[in-house]
Structures are given as structure tokens and as C-alpha cells.
Amino acid sequence: MYMPDGNGVPNVVILKGRPQKTESRLNPHTDVEFRLFTRYNNSTGGQPIRMDDTSSLQSAGFDPSKDVKLVIHGWKSSYDSETVQGVKNGN
């Protein structure tokens, strides 16, 4: 079976029956990253922000009085994929 990544490129995936119960290897505090895009850093890749790190939020120029929109990418994608950039840029 083929599933497209964030840029629409098909990737081969093999789906098997029910997955076995496994432990997650993901540590959201170190493996998850958010990026803040503002009108001042929109073309630079945004400012990285880490969970539970208020200093990264403050240094990124976050203004809580402004509207916030959250864009989430999917499997085999990232903040710089064509799809996410299109949504961010209003395309």
C-alpha cells in the first residue's frame, strides 16, 4: 500500500493485523518541537519552542494578546513540508 508524505510523495507501507502492545520510545519533552512563526520570522523557519520551557516561548517573541493558529503535520512530514508551508502562508 502507498501513503503520501507531507509533500505528496507516495511511500510504501506494509499494514499488518493488530499491532502488539509496545512501549512508546517518544519523550515529548525532548522529541516534540513546536515552531512559532510571526510576521517577523515567517521566512526563517520560525522559532523553536520546547514543552515546559517558558524561556523559549518568551525569547521567540510570543505575544499572548495575538490570535494563535496551530498547524499540525502528519506522518513522515515536518514543519517545512509543502503542505504545512502552504497552510501557514495561506496558499
Backbone hydrogen bonds, N-H to C=O, Kabsch-Sander energy under -0.5 kcal/mol:
donor,donor_aa,acceptor,acceptor_aa,energy
3,M,11,N,-2.5
5,D,9,V,-1.9
6,G,76,K,-1.0
8,G,5,D,-2.0
11,N,3,M,-1.9
13,V,1,M,-3.1
15,L,13,V,-0.6
16,K,14,I,-0.5
30,T,27,N,-1.5
31,D,27,N,-3.7
32,V,28,P,-0.8
34,F,49,I,-2.6
36,L,47,Q,-2.6
37,F,35,R,-0.6
41,N,38,T,-0.7
42,N,38,T,-0.9
44,T,41,N,-1.5
46,G,41,N,-1.2
47,Q,36,L,-2.2
49,I,34,F,-3.1
51,M,32,V,-0.5
53,D,50,R,-1.3
56,S,53,D,-0.8
57,L,53,D,-1.2
58,Q,54,T,-2.4
59,S,55,S,-2.7
60,A,56,S,-1.0
61,G,58,Q,-1.3
62,F,57,L,-1.6
66,K,63,D,-2.2
71,V,69,K,-0.5
77,S,74,G,-1.1
81,S,78,S,-1.8
83,T,6,G,-1.1
85,Q,81,S,-2.6
86,G,82,E,-2.3
87,V,83,T,-2.1
88,K,84,V,-2.7
89,N,85,Q,-2.5
90,G,87,V,-1.0
91,N,86,G,-3.3
